[in-house]
């Protein structure tokens, strides 16, 4: 995105501050104060909740000259007042322990001028430990709101926003999808069989379109942490969408970004303090936009015990791109603001999880503190962090209670790694190895599905392998199909994804063979879902609107997803994988009473059969040649006293005799249960 002039940023932000406030609450506040002496333009958070374990509340007050104001309240304890570098910011730290839901009068006095506002404290919907996050029992469906579906009465322009254009012919401009469009298609997700929805960020991204036809349709350049982007809808519409999703048995995961904000965030026009951002020089001046380093994008120094200071600085303190300023989470006031923001969205909208973008790019200790606070308040919640390194040892070190983070400081190791408290990490190793394997024949050593085998062997590094999110593609990668439609390879990838010991994530449209690559722009892997927009001739939301090949893929995947729901063998079963043999890779899941290992003298005795089969075999022919599954090699999966072994294809219901070797067609996928 083209960098815009500093004066334009100031002008844009002033418009934002005066005419485009983030919620009805703040709009009401502005109206209320218009006739008063002390002018307050904004308070974050817009409201708060009583009954949290941590009673401390940080109020960020913005108004002309507000820094020098005296603050009084009789209904809560003021722990501290923090006067920042900017004369227009004031941080008020309140202790609301014992406060009841209602209004909290706050008086601000500047000389002989005085203003009293009524700050709203709300009752929580439920206690923190009652909130249940997503888990490996779920299948997450990732979609981009701008590219999925447009609801009725979608506005062509939002007054007060910086210049933008919705043009579906341009891959990097906004296309006009919104939250209402998603809400109107909730039944589609239940028909497909997914159980959780992950939207890319929905918060305001008030960046103007660039001259070369780029926009922040993706949502990763936040300009208001308390407001849904009005092109997507309102905070109230977001809550309605989540409530209706819950009513249909669907969870919702919110994408957050604490590493950086957008260039048009009001902080950039009036920096609260000189260390609010990571900058090369302070105090901030009109040359602000030239006073930063870009990140190196190299994440290894963050955990490298021998990392140099310069490498670590370039990893975590550089801006992600010139239009996304890097927040300084080491500043305790920045961190408190971000921690509160995540709590506010959990309480206000009722989300079921958080996906944190660019996780290792932010300060590691600060993010660990954020997760510690969230885990304490919401012990059954879940958060997944984007950790884009393809080595399992790196990823595993980011998971909560990792045994890999116990090394201490020494003269050669001056970056000790704390407990991250992060429950779920993303399996970029599986993604990387799978996308190599799909181009190869599976041989006897390294190629093809040997890559998957050799990645999963390192699961002993993870504190909790089932809380690792696996995926075959996402919004930042090429589509798994590339520019083709090879359903044989796609079925193999999805079969592994949905039966292995992981928390699986799908990307929107895979079920109807959406493809594309990033050769020109990311927009080509973020195409509009067919049928989601007015005038679409092709409608993949209905069986009648799909082509025969799209319908066949949808049916196959939907049956697999519905079979997976509540399947205890897949959710909690023990995993066994076999070295690829003559081109065939087998991964098995067994209920724990079926666990038998050839390398242990301890065997769990076989108990009575469950109502459902207790063994699942995922069988992949990793070659383009017909081959044979040699049953004798997998005898440890069977009861030795069985004379008959009949297995059922979980998708088609076809029966197989597993007392005999099983012929496999080229690139055939079988998932059988018995």
PyMOL commands that set and color helices and strands:
alter all, ss='L'
color gray80, all
select helices_A, chain A and resi 6-19+24-33+66-68+128-130+145-148+179-183+186-192+235-247+266-269+288-290+300-302+309-316+332-349+359-361+364-377+392-396+403-405+428-437+450-461+465-467+487-499+510-512+522-525+548-564+568-572+592-594+631-637
alter helices_A, ss='H'
color red, helices_A
select strands_A, chain A and resi 42-44+48-49+56-62+70-72+77-83+89-95+102-110+113-122+139-143+196-199+203-204+224-228+251-256+353-356+383-385+424-426+468-471+503-507+574-581+584-590+615-621+627-629+646-649+655-657+662-664+669-673
alter strands_A, ss='S'
color yellow, strands_A
deselect
rebuild
show_as cartoon
